Amino acid sequence: MQVTYLGHGCISVSINNKTLLIDPFITGNPLAKHINIEELKVNYILITHAHQDHILDVEAIAKRTEAKIISNYEIVMHYIAKGFIGHPMNHGGNCVFDEINIKYVNAIHTSSFPDGSYGGQPGGFVITHNNKSIYVAGDTAVTFDMKLIPMQTKLNLAILPIGDNFTMGIEDAIIAADFVECDKILGCHYDTFPPIEIDEKVAVQKFKTSNKELILLDIGKSIFI
């Protein structure tokens, strides 16, 4: 699996020549000006919730690539009504796409479209292929529901928000890493706006003190698991 950080909560996961794009917010992110959405190859668009900083580029990318949109029922029906291809899920459900298992799991946050309409309940994703698994938490508070994930899945990577204010901060993300029993963390949802700016060195050291690795990628850079 190749995992690429595209800024804020946007992650690209490439598996077996298929690409899953999660929460595309690129053109509105001044830190991601060097990322051209017209060059992205995308087969599936996964959406954790309906806030603008997670869906801004969904329609432009889906229109060009004909990618299938995967999210909760309300979000997918919203896009199907606009003529896009979608597959609705709900919490606790699994579905397999091109031999990639996707499970939609709980998150604690809010979810509404930019016009204020209801965006269903927020969630996260556990993505599994060939015994390798990634947890994408989405925007969430730390929650005891995270403890359910390692009961079924051994994670190779957890992608957690760390910017605080709107999501977990560093201390709660460390607790979340304990709950999901994963010591390799890719941080996201930080530095995009003033309320979520962090001290990266302090964050990395706090995870290290807890015997965990916090990876903070430059936008556009990748890791492999």
Secondary structure, 3 states (H helix, E strand, C coil): CEEEECCCCCEEEEECCEEEEECCCCCCCHHHCCCCHHHCCCCEEECCCCCHHHHCCHHHHHHHHCCEEEEEHHHHHHHHCCCCCEEEECCCCEEEECCEEEEEEECCCCCECCCCCECCCCEEEEEEECCEEEEECCCCCCCHHHHHHHHHCCCCEEEEECCCCCCCCHHHHHHHHHHHCCCEEEEECCCCCHHHCCCHHHHHHHHHHCCCEEECCCCCCEEEC
